[in-house]
């Protein structure tokens, strides 16, 4: 939405974050807490952007002098303090006072976010060294100082008074392009002697600032550079020094670089005045940038609020306002165009918008991505989506909350933890790894219930420690060899040693507090179970792999005793063992080779457990990934699935929970249980375990219990296949918790009726195909075929399309590596069939190729007998298909496509979730239009525009609704036509915008009556079809249809009793019943309306006799008066206003007289035959009064069937229609053609302004009332 105006508005400030409302927490250069910005998700998560090997090049504490590891012949450089540092260097002479600089990070972005309003400049800052060509730079820059290695320059047009044409031209160019030089017109270059290529290392807003940097370089670096012999060493040394300063600023001053509240308040005032949103539309942050209109950039300010992306520009006397609701964004991506190398492109249904020249494009894009994701899911995916507690109130969302959400999402995805886990600290540290006999550098992540560790080197070592497994957390003595160490001891008599922990005391204190809370919640849970006398087995993750816990004697006996007691008390006998143990014994004779392979694998795993641990707290390295890829032994598969998914922690934390769910859910009948019963016998029917009641009953209990636990998901097809495989390798209760882990955190949003999560991953898979298999993507232009084929791959983890003995190996990899394993295996399958797919002629042939290939993926090492796959598409091959070994296929997937990180996949999910949700909205729209179009005469393109207005009206209420939960009116689970509904106030707003019947102040009343008429089920909400049918009558209906519609608006239920009682009868000369029924025209001719009316009544009487439809109730006098008021208000400002008023006066007088005649006939004629005879005698006395004779007969006949009170004044629809037809001007008014398109175009421009102005007036009114009180 764009509007242009011609008034001047001053410029706004640079990027400002909204000040946080939370109290400050512990701030340290080594610990990130929620009260400070988290580590940049744009960096490779979860590792630090600066590696530990260069620790000596980056000061580890504030104000420490910069040093370097670059070798210098003769002597090392003396340490000195750098700009931005505050601690004096450990030298005898104090260093010069630091200028307090800000560091600029990747691509010249400013890590400090302080802004200057009204054309000021940023604080002086160090820049990441970037090469510039001095030959070209001299045209735009003037050299002021130079030394052997450094050059200080000033931008042309700055400081020369603007008198020179060149300076003015450069200044104008900087303003148009929003160049950084406009706010930082001074810079320092690193000069390489004998080369035309220089590197920018610092910039400043004033001469004083840049001179401070110059002096620091002269005093601290210039004398050092003379000891180098190699020019490349000089460049490397200086660049390393500058990068160290940047790293120090980034790591140690993030919490100190808070925004100036005054600057943000100034930006907020400008945002409110420029866009006039209600107070509920909270500004998150804003940035200076350019918006490209074609090839011309418009410099302005990008405002990011909770519901909208807004851009404002005032350039060359023209004002540009752009408002893009996040919910209308279809694509959000970083891209490049001909003029700019890095832009943010925002795609909506109608346009693409490019924004560029951000000071920090990475941060801006990250916030935009988060806002789009949160808003779209909150408004369009509210079926199962739940926001984090801190984001549930949109008016309380801050920029820091969004950054914390991004980090929480990545943290939970990386370690595959429950959604409730909240990240608290991220600490650089080193962990003692016994298998490598050294400390491994990485990061510690702490949350509500976990301590996690990830090594700096991706995949080198990860550890997940549930707090419920922790016995103690202790601080050790600080030594030079073990600086700041802590020891975390767990139940399996194992300890983890962390060292180099900054802010150790505060960290340990926080961990101990959370450990206390975890233990307290566990004890409360156990006490509650004991109070109910429901003894259930208590499991701990330390005893999952039996026989390996030296510290838990008697645990197995205790568990078996508790289990037996639980089974006695439970009316349902649960399976105490995996189904595999009972049903895999038959048919295994003669498989000695498979058994020997299993024994070898078990031996390898036993050796691994000894070295790396065998509990959930084991060291997870590349070695275990290789073991998993080979296939987990049958005897360990279920137990390792529990450990890798951390379902073992859920199992141990909820003793007896599953038993209670089974007892609460079994025996109940509902739609979900019917679906479960229907699919029970379709779950691995070829397997003997599910040919017996034992397996079927266990599957029924698990699926029903989960549906009872999570009614938002309930039951979804493919859950039965997955659960049946889980039951083969895990005990029944363990299978339940494995299902919880898969549905709720490993495959989020997969299992619901719209399978949003699976479709998102399909889109991600398409992108990966284009990236990894470009030749296949080039041949198959439309990848949706491959995506649709792959849907079952994601939903069932290949269990439905591969032989079972092969598919379980895929499940092994999935539980260890998550969805990443499915992506890379899918790519390996496509690559193996790339040639055949490229030669395929149609989609069916491609489907056949992939299906046959997957059917012939075998597992020669499996000890199990081959089990047929009833899900296979083709069982009789016309030609021999080569067999593929599953281990080789998995190995190829890791080797060729295993380089995608969790962070990359999560970023792609963000991007494609927008597209998937919008495609669902488009599908809903097309289905609604398909239903409505046959019933109306509105053009399809106009109907589509009307639907967009209807939906936008619903969303506007969701944005700023303070009265009721408008978002709940959007229910994706309802039929398409009922997903969006609006209330009376929203309908009134739309009515004002698109209705052709403008009635001035009477419009609101007419809109309310129309709403009541359309609200047939009395739920105070109407659907789009109601609005479309209403407007179809107004714009395309015949005159009798329009009059009938108006008639219905003035009788119940549209006209309420309160309205009828509150309105007094009109007292107007035009409504006098004593006026003659013969009207003289201006030319002297007279028209006898009595004769015309007589004939019309006869025709209507005949029509009424033949009509089968239900008659409309008669209209009382008060209702008729309201009807007349509406007609009068409709004619206001019409070109034929005078003629229409005269005509309606005539018709009204006629109808009042008819009503009076009817009133007399009903009140007296029914009780006195004499009155009837007299009335008929009067009627026969004159042909002029013949019409009244027919009127009386008609009214008498109608009165016998009409439920009206004796003596009431009434008039029927037929009388009103016949009377209106006597006036040609009225006929012309109701039959003139009306255009809907201009109304729709105007509504698109004014829908927001109508709402915002109304809410602003309401807000001001309420504010005034509060002040007066």
Secondary structure, DSSP 8 states (H G I E B T S, - for coil): -EEEE--------S-EE----S------SSEE-TTS----TTSSTTS-SS-GGGGGGS-SSTT--B------SS-----B--TT--S--SSSS--------EEB-GGG-BSS----GGG-----EEEEEEEEEHHHHTTTEEEEEE-SSEEEEEETTSSSTT-SHHHHHHHHHHHHHT-GGGT--EEEEEE-TT-SEEEEEEEESSHHHHHHHHHHHIIIIIHHHTT-S-HHHHHHHHHHHHHHHHHHHHHHSTTT----HHHHHHHHHHHHHHH---TTS-EEEEEEEEEEETTEEEEEEEEEESSEEEEEEEETTEEEEEEEEGGGEEEEEEE--SS-SSEEEEEESS-EEEEE--SSHHHHHHHHHHHHHHHHHHHH-TTT----GGGSSGGG--HHHHHHHHHHHHHHHHHT--TT--EEEEEEEEEEETTTTEEEEEEEEEESSEEEEEESSTTS-EEEEEGGGEEEEEE----SSSTT-EEEEETTTEEEEEE--TTHHHHHHHHHHHHHHHHHHHHHHHHHHHHTT-------GGGSSTT--TT-TTHHHHHHHHHHHHHHHSSS---SS-HHHHHSSTT-TT-HHHHHHHHHHHHHHHHHHHHH-SSTT--B-HHHHHHHHH---TTTHHHHHHHHHTHHHHHHHSTTHHHHHHHHHTT--SHHHHHHHHHHTTSSTTSGGGSSHHHHHHHHHHHHHHHHH-TTT---TTHHHHHHHHHHHS-HHHHHHHHHHIIIIISTT-SSTT-HHHHHHHHHHHHHHHHH-HHHHHH-S-THHHHHHHHHHHHHTTTTTS-HHHHHHHHHHHHHHTHHHHHHHHHHHHHHTHHHHHH--SHHHHHHHHHHHHHTEE-TT-SS-----TT-S-SS-SS----EEHHHHHHHHHHHHTT--HHHHHHHHHHHHHHHHHHHHHHHHHHHHHHHHTT--S-HHHHHHHHHHHHHHHHHHHHH--SS-GGGG--TTS-GGGS-EE-HHHHHHHHHHH-S---GGGHHHHHHHHHHHH-TT-SS-EEHHHHHHHHHHHHH--HHHHHHHHHHTTSTTTS-HHHHHHS-----GGG-TTS-SEEE-TTS-EEEHHHHHHHHHHHHHHHHHH--S-----EEHHHHHHHHHHHHHHTTT-TTHHHHHHHHHHHHHHHHHHHHHHHHIIIIITT-HHHHHHHHHHHHT-GGGHHHHHHHHHHHHHHHHS---TT--EE-HHHHHHHHTT-HHHHHHHHS---SHHHHHHHHHHHHHHHHHHHHHHHHHHHHHHHH-
